[in-house]
Amino acid sequence: MRHRKKGRTLGRSSSHRKALLKNLASALFLTERDAELDDNAPKVKGRIVTTLHKAKEMRPLVEKCITIAKRSMPAKEKADGLATAAERGTDQWKNWRSGSQWKQWNEAMAPVVAARRHALKLLGDKQAVQILFDDVAPRMADRDGGYTRIVRLATPRLGDAGTRAIIEFVGSNDRSKRSRSQRPSFDSETTAEAPAAEE
């Protein structure tokens, strides 16, 4: 019995497993960057292919990071309202820095900095954290959870026949669903008349 045995070991030590999940999660966020000129550009933004068990273990980490970024968004908006447009080092910037508005901005910005540091500890990649806070979190602002989807692939991995899966962000690669009014309708009168017309 597997009582109190949460999670999968994935055949690795705990430190190796944590590093693997960090790298997979940061790789998922890094697919969102502009990498058109890179040699190894992702085929589809916001999607990676891995094994099914790795994807299921990585999903809570990715969703936790997105939640952390979303919770810091109101503080970021408040801090942006208190910030100055003056360039750093100018007299206007020095006056703003010495005034009380800078103290209010600093207090408003503190939760954002703490959230970024927490996400950096979880992901271990500064560029992935920047993409998370700038692109992914604002896009997921209206969702309460379920930011990722896992789709099992039919073809197994070559070599060991491991079950492969796609993990991707919800919203960017969704299929469009037709509403009931757009679906073709079959009236009972037309279907009843069709066999009579053939005779």
VOGU-54219 format. One line per 10 residues: number of its first residue (from 1); for each residue y negated, x, z negated of C-alpha. Coordinates in nm, 4 decimals. Layout:
N
NUM) Y,X,Z ~ ...
***
This chain:
199
1) 0.0000,0.0000,0.0000 ~ -0.3556,0.1127,0.0737 ~ -0.5270,-0.0110,-0.2376 ~ -0.8740,0.1427,-0.2880 ~ -0.8372,0.3646,0.0193 ~ -1.1501,0.2804,0.2136 ~ -1.2256,0.4426,0.5470 ~ -1.0315,0.6719,0.7754 ~ -0.9736,1.0425,0.7232 ~ -0.9472,1.1038,1.1010
11) -0.7205,1.4027,1.0290 ~ -1.0098,1.6123,0.8960 ~ -1.1424,1.7439,0.5679 ~ -1.4319,1.5539,0.4119 ~ -1.6966,1.8062,0.5200 ~ -1.5618,1.8177,0.8756 ~ -1.5491,1.4366,0.8894 ~ -1.9095,1.4020,0.7665 ~ -2.0284,1.6558,1.0239 ~ -1.8371,1.4734,1.2994
21) -1.9923,1.1359,1.2120 ~ -2.3422,1.2900,1.1869 ~ -2.3040,1.4467,1.5311 ~ -2.1718,1.1268,1.6885 ~ -2.4518,0.9155,1.5373 ~ -2.7242,1.1587,1.6451 ~ -2.5668,1.1774,1.9935 ~ -2.5938,0.7980,2.0216 ~ -2.9664,0.8108,1.9353 ~ -3.0253,1.1081,2.1672
31) -2.8969,0.9111,2.4676 ~ -3.2197,0.7061,2.4383 ~ -3.4424,1.0061,2.5191 ~ -3.5838,1.0814,2.8626 ~ -3.3232,1.3205,2.9988 ~ -3.3520,1.2688,3.3733 ~ -3.4078,1.6395,3.4384 ~ -3.1330,1.7580,3.2017 ~ -2.8051,1.8873,3.3402 ~ -2.6057,1.6651,3.1044
41) -2.8096,1.3430,3.1235 ~ -2.6371,1.0288,2.9895 ~ -2.5166,0.7802,3.2501 ~ -2.6296,0.4793,3.0442 ~ -2.8947,0.4939,2.7719 ~ -2.7831,0.3882,2.4253 ~ -2.4102,0.4239,2.4918 ~ -2.1407,0.6830,2.4183 ~ -1.7648,0.6853,2.4743 ~ -1.5388,0.8005,2.1901
51) -1.2159,0.6933,2.0254 ~ -1.1943,0.3494,1.8695 ~ -1.1421,0.4768,1.5142 ~ -1.4337,0.7229,1.5335 ~ -1.6586,0.4448,1.6651 ~ -1.5593,0.2129,1.3797 ~ -1.6310,0.4856,1.1236 ~ -1.9638,0.5800,1.2843 ~ -2.0994,0.2252,1.3110 ~ -2.2030,0.1818,0.9415
61) -2.3925,0.5124,0.9499 ~ -2.5889,0.4130,1.2629 ~ -2.6704,0.0673,1.1277 ~ -2.7795,0.2108,0.7915 ~ -3.0201,0.4494,0.9673 ~ -3.1703,0.1663,1.1723 ~ -3.2164,-0.0439,0.8572 ~ -3.3944,0.2457,0.6829 ~ -3.6296,0.2839,0.9806 ~ -3.6960,-0.0910,1.0003
71) -3.7877,-0.1132,0.6316 ~ -4.0518,0.1568,0.6768 ~ -4.2242,-0.0209,0.9671 ~ -4.4685,-0.2355,0.7587 ~ -4.5844,0.0751,0.5707 ~ -4.6345,0.2570,0.9023 ~ -4.8454,-0.0298,1.0393 ~ -5.0584,-0.0297,0.7230 ~ -5.1063,0.3482,0.7448 ~ -5.2019,0.3243,1.1131
81) -5.4749,0.0754,1.0183 ~ -5.6196,0.3208,0.7647 ~ -5.5978,0.6321,0.9869 ~ -5.8940,0.7862,1.1640 ~ -5.9268,0.8580,1.5351 ~ -6.1258,1.1791,1.4748 ~ -5.9717,1.5126,1.5720 ~ -5.8428,1.7361,1.2985 ~ -6.0973,1.9914,1.1733 ~ -6.4093,1.8028,1.2866
91) -6.6829,1.6953,1.0434 ~ -6.5858,1.3281,1.0806 ~ -6.2248,1.4109,0.9941 ~ -6.3352,1.6190,0.6918 ~ -6.5499,1.3292,0.5655 ~ -6.2539,1.0897,0.6047 ~ -6.0262,1.3378,0.4278 ~ -6.2625,1.3736,0.1300 ~ -6.3128,0.9950,0.0962 ~ -6.1028,0.7277,-0.0699
101) -5.9615,0.5994,0.2588 ~ -5.7535,0.9165,0.2952 ~ -5.5978,0.8515,-0.0450 ~ -5.5086,0.4957,0.0608 ~ -5.3621,0.6283,0.3870 ~ -5.1607,0.8866,0.1947 ~ -5.0178,0.6185,-0.0379 ~ -4.9349,0.3931,0.2584 ~ -4.7687,0.6793,0.4497 ~ -4.5508,0.7964,0.1580
111) -4.2673,0.5412,0.2138 ~ -4.2565,0.6318,0.5839 ~ -4.2193,1.0015,0.5074 ~ -3.9493,0.9275,0.2498 ~ -3.7602,0.7096,0.5004 ~ -3.7779,0.9813,0.7669 ~ -3.6448,1.2378,0.5209 ~ -3.3608,1.0053,0.4211 ~ -3.2696,0.9470,0.7876 ~ -3.2876,1.3211,0.8552
121) -3.0440,1.3805,0.5696 ~ -2.8040,1.1234,0.7178 ~ -2.8341,1.2346,1.0837 ~ -2.9188,1.6043,1.0607 ~ -3.1239,1.6076,1.3840 ~ -3.5050,1.5866,1.3966 ~ -3.5202,1.4669,1.7563 ~ -3.2688,1.1885,1.6827 ~ -3.4779,1.0774,1.3835 ~ -3.7923,1.0689,1.5968
131) -3.6185,0.8542,1.8603 ~ -3.4829,0.6281,1.5857 ~ -3.8269,0.5620,1.4343 ~ -4.0268,0.5493,1.7601 ~ -3.7957,0.3639,2.0006 ~ -3.4846,0.2085,1.8446 ~ -3.6204,0.0556,1.5210 ~ -3.9133,-0.1330,1.6838 ~ -3.6723,-0.2728,1.9432 ~ -3.4431,-0.4042,1.6672
141) -3.7271,-0.5506,1.4574 ~ -3.6288,-0.9134,1.5177 ~ -3.2566,-0.8612,1.4393 ~ -3.1174,-0.8954,1.0868 ~ -2.8159,-0.6732,1.1512 ~ -2.5452,-0.6035,1.4042 ~ -2.7420,-0.3427,1.5953 ~ -2.4375,-0.1941,1.7708 ~ -2.1336,-0.3233,1.9544 ~ -1.7929,-0.1632,2.0034
151) -1.6005,-0.2417,2.3226 ~ -1.2436,-0.1204,2.3539 ~ -1.1617,0.0434,2.6887 ~ -0.8415,-0.0363,2.8760 ~ -0.7593,0.3187,2.9866 ~ -0.6425,0.5560,2.7120 ~ -0.7640,0.9107,2.6713 ~ -0.5862,1.1682,2.8845 ~ -0.3747,1.4114,2.6890 ~ -0.2934,1.2186,2.3741
161) -0.3326,0.8569,2.4975 ~ -0.5839,0.7784,2.2205 ~ -0.7539,0.4390,2.2357 ~ -1.1034,0.4877,2.3742 ~ -1.4046,0.2683,2.3044 ~ -1.7708,0.2350,2.3950 ~ -2.0275,0.2101,2.1155 ~ -2.3713,0.0977,2.2306 ~ -2.6924,-0.0597,2.1050 ~ -2.7172,-0.4360,2.1339
171) -2.9936,-0.5713,2.3558 ~ -3.0308,-0.3023,2.6191 ~ -2.7006,-0.3519,2.8026 ~ -2.6375,-0.7219,2.7371 ~ -2.4870,-0.9428,3.0033 ~ -2.7005,-1.2410,3.0969 ~ -2.5497,-1.5743,3.0010 ~ -2.6124,-1.8779,3.2162 ~ -2.7172,-2.1907,3.0328 ~ -2.5291,-2.5175,3.0782
181) -2.7966,-2.6505,3.3146 ~ -2.7492,-2.3508,3.5482 ~ -2.3698,-2.3807,3.5661 ~ -2.2241,-2.5666,3.8647 ~ -2.1509,-2.9273,3.7778 ~ -1.8530,-3.1225,3.9032 ~ -1.9109,-3.4963,3.9115 ~ -1.6082,-3.7205,3.8763 ~ -1.7203,-3.9251,4.1791 ~ -1.7325,-3.6286,4.4176
191) -1.3974,-3.4929,4.3045 ~ -1.2347,-3.8361,4.3395 ~ -1.3750,-3.8822,4.6902 ~ -1.2741,-3.5396,4.8177 ~ -0.8959,-3.6043,4.8543 ~ -0.9648,-3.9363,5.0312 ~ -1.1888,-3.7625,5.2847 ~ -0.9163,-3.5096,5.3682 ~ -0.6633,-3.7831,5.4566
***
